[in-house]
């Protein structure tokens, strides 16, 4: 092996090898295009036409309860109380009342649903029922997002919420109708259908941190009942709540613009076509997590400690910990220098700037203590500008062949671009910057700091669907075929020790700084056929059977500049390819005891496709991981009616989900250095209970309550990694289930204040959300300790004055995190790669107001 090859291998290992399969962090979806009401042949006969797909109040049914919600969890409109699945749904009005203005806020809508940051504030993913998305894994999201029934992923950028019709959260494996890769659930977004009258609305928000948001929508009936248009837009700006003390600027700033046009064509009663085109442009800056814990270098007795800035606890789990951050910026700080000639680490060693690059009073320990004392402050040498844009097109065509058959076609296209800088060490130490120096030896993105990753993606999807009824409407069916093509090109620069002088002191012996690129082209083509039938065995008993079979074709090739090509491990353009396939299924039994009470049993299965991790050494396909399989058992009870004269809704579900070959990222020690892989963990089991209830105790008092108990464990968590490490008997233990609080819940109260009707309706809304602790790694008891985030609770308030003085104006003021509680929403586990972990704090107390006008 040549010296160049040896040095390259060292560079790969120092960089964590697997850093960073960030392409696996699709952002959450936003609002959805308009969708027409299904025809009578495919619509639940107890559900009135609403004019828009998604959550909406239903008219009085047999129970007399007027607040049952209409959902599309089974690809047709049904009342929530009649759907034999665990679903929570919220209308656009409810989202406004609950102050849901971002993806992060959605997590507090649904206990058990966690919205977590990736490396920065713009990389978001959903976790539910123990099913999560690991950083560095290259896996698909376990909880998928849909934009009016079309798959929607802007790919590594957050989005904006505007003109939102509803949010629906489907829990558990989605076996048939939303079956592709959805082992944890699905989040469905919808937007209103263009109206038949000229009308619209405009909303202006303003508040702390220079917040300004302007949203609006207008319906234009160009030809009444035939050609209807809706135009909507959003402008959002706000400073972030993380302050970069090095530059004096804020991080996590929002600066976005988005516009959407929806065109509904109905030339006949039997034919409807909806075309949606949306363009979004995102600017601002990336928020960044701060140093949470780090691992010390072994002392003379071989002891290591986990330092969190407040305490230093000895590691007693028997697993040697990676200590790169402490070793470089503490132990060897006397023989390593930055490019200005000052010692690294503790800035008290030599004269010079006290703070960065690579220096801080007290070194790594000093900065860890600073991070805990100043959770919203960070020292970074550069700010982190965020740049992204996306174009989304969706076309939905529906044709009523007869009263009993409708043909539906859904086509979508998304083209997205994201540029995403970051410092994954979360502080002044350049342990891992995401940029390349200009004209560096291996990289192709040599823009210097802060640089950034580049993600370019194009996604096409096509779905043909038949819906209908037979046998005097006793049998309802949905048949379909699905195709999607997802192609992306990623450049992930990794710069380890960026501030280190490569020719001074001991730097040459460490092979630092290490300045490389992971760059590759990836392609995933999925094809599926599916069928689902509902059959009424009696007037009260209904059975549902569904099946889906999916064929996946995944491939990856190294692109010019890739470290793997530069070192000769894998030539540019050499194809890695696998064909994969698996079934998914659904079985439900529901018994409608009476118009108000329903019980059900559901059993479903789904899978997540295997793939290649583009940031893992591809030698002998070591970067490939196999399919993940999930199946569950769920029983539930739903009540929707009245207790006496009081409207009351109550839903409860208990489930048991078993996951085989669970896809997770992990690090192993290879030749004394950390290397990353995506593994299939043999088995995990999640058991839980979820409750959702609401009651109108008095005409002026409404109460809602939700809760979730989630017990997630690795039941077979030992993975043999001898093939990957070359060490016989080498194993990794998975023992902490990430991103899964055991208890979570919320309590909301709406109080209508006693003002005359002529004044308008004044409502005070209060809501408290709480959850117990979580971990942000799967290996708390082995290679990545110190990744526990404590539980928290916070309170939101909103005072609304609707239809002021009988006018079309409304106003409101709201406060989020009323008691200004410090809490952490997510973490980034790099302990086994670089000897440190970072964590991202939640939003501090924020006050804002809004004014809206409908016309």
Secondary structure as UniProt FT lines:
FT   HELIX           3..14
FT   TURN            15..16
FT   TURN            19..20
FT   HELIX           22..24
FT   TURN            40..42
FT   TURN            45..46
FT   TURN            62..63
FT   TURN            66..67
FT   STRAND          69..71
FT   TURN            73..74
FT   STRAND          78..79
FT   HELIX           80..82
FT   STRAND          87..91
FT   HELIX           92..97
FT   TURN            98..99
FT   HELIX           103..106
FT   TURN            107..109
FT   TURN            111..112
FT   STRAND          113..117
FT   TURN            121..122
FT   STRAND          124..128
FT   TURN            129..130
FT   TURN            135..136
FT   STRAND          143..147
FT   TURN            148..149
FT   STRAND          150..151
FT   STRAND          166..171
FT   TURN            177..178
FT   STRAND          185..191
FT   STRAND          199..207
FT   TURN            208..210
FT   STRAND          211..223
FT   TURN            224..226
FT   STRAND          227..238
FT   STRAND          242..244
FT   TURN            245..248
FT   STRAND          249..251
FT   STRAND          254..268
FT   TURN            269..270
FT   STRAND          271..285
FT   STRAND          290..295
FT   TURN            300..301
FT   STRAND          305..307
FT   STRAND          312..314
FT   HELIX           324..326
FT   HELIX           327..331
FT   TURN            332..335
FT   STRAND          337..338
FT   TURN            339..340
FT   STRAND          345..346
FT   TURN            347..348
FT   STRAND          359..360
FT   TURN            361..362
FT   HELIX           363..373
FT   TURN            375..376
FT   STRAND          377..378
FT   STRAND          385..402
FT   TURN            403..404
FT   STRAND          405..420
FT   TURN            424..425
FT   TURN            438..439
FT   STRAND          453..470
FT   TURN            471..474
FT   STRAND          475..496
FT   TURN            497..499
FT   TURN            502..503
FT   TURN            505..506
FT   HELIX           507..510
FT   STRAND          514..536
FT   STRAND          541..558
FT   TURN            560..561
FT   HELIX           563..566
FT   TURN            567..568
FT   TURN            572..573
FT   STRAND          576..594
FT   TURN            595..596
FT   STRAND          597..608
FT   STRAND          611..612
FT   TURN            614..615
FT   HELIX           619..621
FT   TURN            622..623
FT   STRAND          624..625
FT   STRAND          628..643
FT   TURN            644..645
FT   STRAND          646..670
FT   TURN            671..672
FT   STRAND          673..698
FT   TURN            699..700
FT   STRAND          701..716
FT   STRAND          718..720
FT   HELIX           722..725
FT   TURN            728..729
FT   STRAND          731..733
FT   STRAND          743..752
FT   TURN            757..759
FT   STRAND          761..771
FT   STRAND          774..775
FT   TURN            780..783
FT   STRAND          788..789
FT   STRAND          792..802
FT   HELIX           804..806
FT   STRAND          809..816
FT   TURN            818..819
FT   STRAND          824..830
FT   HELIX           831..834
FT   STRAND          836..841
FT   STRAND          846..854
//
